[in-house]
Amino acid sequence: MDYLYTNWRKEYIKSLEQSSSGCVFCDKLDRPDEDELVLERGETCYVCLNMYPYTNGHLLVVPYQHVSCIDELDPQVLAEMMNMSQKSVRILKEKFYTQGFNIGLNLGSVAGAGLPDHVHLHVVPRWQGDANFMSVICNTKVISELLEESFSKLRDVWPIGDESQTGD
């Protein structure tokens, strides 16, 4: 059996241990948006950049409700999660010229959830050729833009997404 070591996840694991409430997503609620890379706070959910992204512009749609599975969420929370995901796709297409997306939920540790106690939806922008040998051969992840740059780029246009959502 071959092993693929992902040393970059060590920082992620450390951040989980340092969470004051035991949940990094719940901790974001009491901190400034800029510090936590939160782009929008809705009635039941928020959208933020993933601090340990797979690609540039990797977003998370997170309900305020701390539950581990979507079957525990109220219907209005699920609806807002989908609306925020749709807006995220629209804005990422505009600002990152995205060619495709992976959108999904990892429910439970065995399904790959790094934070299995707080359900969240991933919106991962994709481009032709974005998966390459660097992470496998060189143990290096290539993210071509700083998180702060991505946040600034998205934050500047997020209101445009709001206007197109309401039809104004």
Secondary structure per residue as TSV (DSSP state, phi and psi in degrees):
chain	resnum	aa	ss	phi	psi
A	1	M	-	360.0	134.7
A	2	D	-	-91.1	150.8
A	3	Y	-	-119.3	136.2
A	4	L	-	-114.1	114.0
A	5	Y	-	-89.6	133.9
A	6	T	-	-118.0	75.9
A	7	N	T	-61.1	-26.4
A	8	W	T	-61.2	-23.3
A	9	R	H	-74.0	-10.4
A	10	K	H	-59.7	-42.6
A	11	E	H	-61.9	-39.5
A	12	Y	H	-62.2	-46.4
A	13	I	H	-63.9	-40.9
A	14	K	H	-60.4	-39.8
A	15	S	H	-63.8	-33.9
A	16	L	H	-66.4	-38.7
A	17	E	H	-68.1	-27.7
A	18	Q	T	-90.6	0.2
A	19	S	-	-64.6	131.2
A	20	S	S	-72.0	-32.9
A	21	S	S	-98.0	-6.8
A	22	G	S	92.7	-3.4
A	23	C	-	-140.6	116.6
A	24	V	H	-64.7	-29.8
A	25	F	H	-72.3	-38.7
A	26	C	H	-69.4	-35.4
A	27	D	H	-62.0	-32.5
A	28	K	G	-61.3	-26.1
A	29	L	G	-65.1	-27.0
A	30	D	G	-103.4	9.9
A	31	R	S	-118.6	159.6
A	32	P	-	-61.7	142.9
A	33	D	H	-54.2	-43.5
A	34	E	H	-62.8	-38.7
A	35	D	H	-67.4	-35.1
A	36	E	H	-101.0	3.0
A	37	L	T	58.8	37.7
A	38	V	E	-85.4	125.5
A	39	L	E	-93.6	-31.7
A	40	E	E	-153.6	141.3
A	41	R	E	-118.3	116.0
A	42	G	-	-95.6	-163.7
A	43	E	S	-72.6	-37.0
A	44	T	S	-126.1	-7.4
A	45	C	E	-146.7	167.5
A	46	Y	E	-137.1	161.4
A	47	V	E	-117.0	133.1
A	48	C	E	-143.0	161.5
A	49	L	E	-73.2	142.3
A	50	N	-	-72.7	124.9
A	51	M	S	-72.1	-14.1
A	52	Y	S	-128.9	70.4
A	53	P	-	-75.3	154.7
A	54	Y	S	-82.6	-33.4
A	55	T	S	-145.3	169.8
A	56	N	T	-59.0	138.5
A	57	G	T	79.0	11.1
A	58	H	-	-64.8	113.1
A	59	L	E	-106.7	157.6
A	60	L	E	-125.0	137.2
A	61	V	E	-109.1	117.6
A	62	V	E	-123.2	124.3
A	63	P	E	-73.6	150.1
A	64	Y	S	-67.2	-32.9
A	65	Q	S	-66.2	125.4
A	66	H	-	-88.7	92.0
A	67	V	-	-135.2	162.1
A	68	S	S	-97.3	-11.0
A	69	C	S	-146.7	150.9
A	70	I	G	-65.2	-22.4
A	71	D	G	-71.4	-6.1
A	72	E	G	-98.6	-5.2
A	73	L	S	-89.1	147.1
A	74	D	-	-70.3	151.7
A	75	P	H	-56.3	-37.2
A	76	Q	H	-67.9	-29.3
A	77	V	H	-68.8	-45.0
A	78	L	H	-60.6	-41.1
A	79	A	H	-64.0	-43.7
A	80	E	H	-67.2	-35.9
A	81	M	H	-59.5	-43.3
A	82	M	H	-69.7	-40.4
A	83	N	H	-62.2	-42.0
A	84	M	H	-68.6	-34.5
A	85	S	H	-65.6	-42.9
A	86	Q	H	-62.0	-45.3
A	87	K	H	-62.9	-40.0
A	88	S	H	-60.3	-44.5
A	89	V	H	-61.0	-45.8
A	90	R	H	-60.3	-45.1
A	91	I	H	-71.8	-40.2
A	92	L	H	-64.4	-36.1
A	93	K	H	-60.7	-42.5
A	94	E	H	-69.8	-45.0
A	95	K	H	-93.5	-25.8
A	96	F	H	-115.2	1.3
A	97	Y	-	51.6	45.1
A	98	T	-	-66.7	139.2
A	99	Q	-	-97.1	-17.4
A	100	G	E	-168.0	177.6
A	101	F	E	-145.8	148.1
A	102	N	E	-109.8	125.3
A	103	I	E	-128.0	126.6
A	104	G	E	-173.8	174.4
A	105	L	E	-122.3	137.8
A	106	N	-	-109.1	106.8
A	107	L	-	-103.2	107.2
A	108	G	S	96.4	152.0
A	109	S	G	-60.0	-40.2
A	110	V	G	-67.9	-18.0
A	111	A	G	-93.7	4.1
A	112	G	T	99.8	6.4
A	113	A	-	-70.4	119.2
A	114	G	S	-75.0	-26.9
A	115	L	S	-123.9	75.9
A	116	P	T	-68.4	-16.2
A	117	D	T	-86.8	-13.2
A	118	H	S	-131.6	103.5
A	119	V	-	-59.2	142.6
A	120	H	-	-156.7	153.6
A	121	L	E	-109.4	131.7
A	122	H	E	-92.6	134.7
A	123	V	E	-119.6	104.4
A	124	V	E	-111.7	111.5
A	125	P	E	-67.7	146.1
A	126	R	E	-134.3	150.5
A	127	W	-	-135.5	154.5
A	128	Q	T	-56.9	125.8
A	129	G	T	81.3	11.2
A	130	D	-	-75.4	-20.6
A	131	A	S	-90.1	123.3
A	132	N	-	-141.4	-174.5
A	133	F	S	-75.7	-16.2
A	134	M	H	-56.6	-45.2
A	135	S	H	-70.7	-30.6
A	136	V	H	-84.9	-49.9
A	137	I	H	-80.5	-43.2
A	138	C	S	-103.4	1.6
A	139	N	S	53.0	40.2
A	140	T	-	-133.0	131.6
A	141	K	-	-97.9	131.0
A	142	V	-	-100.4	108.4
A	143	I	-	-119.4	112.5
A	144	S	-	-82.9	1.8
A	145	E	S	-142.2	137.5
A	146	L	-	-63.9	147.5
A	147	L	H	-55.7	-40.7
A	148	E	H	-63.4	-36.1
A	149	E	H	-67.5	-43.6
A	150	S	H	-61.9	-43.4
A	151	F	H	-60.1	-47.2
A	152	S	H	-62.0	-44.1
A	153	K	H	-62.1	-43.4
A	154	L	H	-76.4	-39.6
A	155	R	H	-61.9	-34.7
A	156	D	H	-65.4	-27.9
A	157	V	H	-109.7	-4.8
A	158	W	H	-55.8	-38.3
A	159	P	H	-60.6	-30.3
A	160	I	H	-60.0	-40.7
A	161	G	H	-61.6	-37.4
A	162	D	H	-63.8	-43.1
A	163	E	H	-65.9	-41.6
A	164	S	H	-69.8	-25.1
A	165	Q	H	-69.8	-38.5
A	166	T	H	-88.3	-10.7
A	167	G	T	86.6	9.3
A	168	D	-	-74.8	360.0
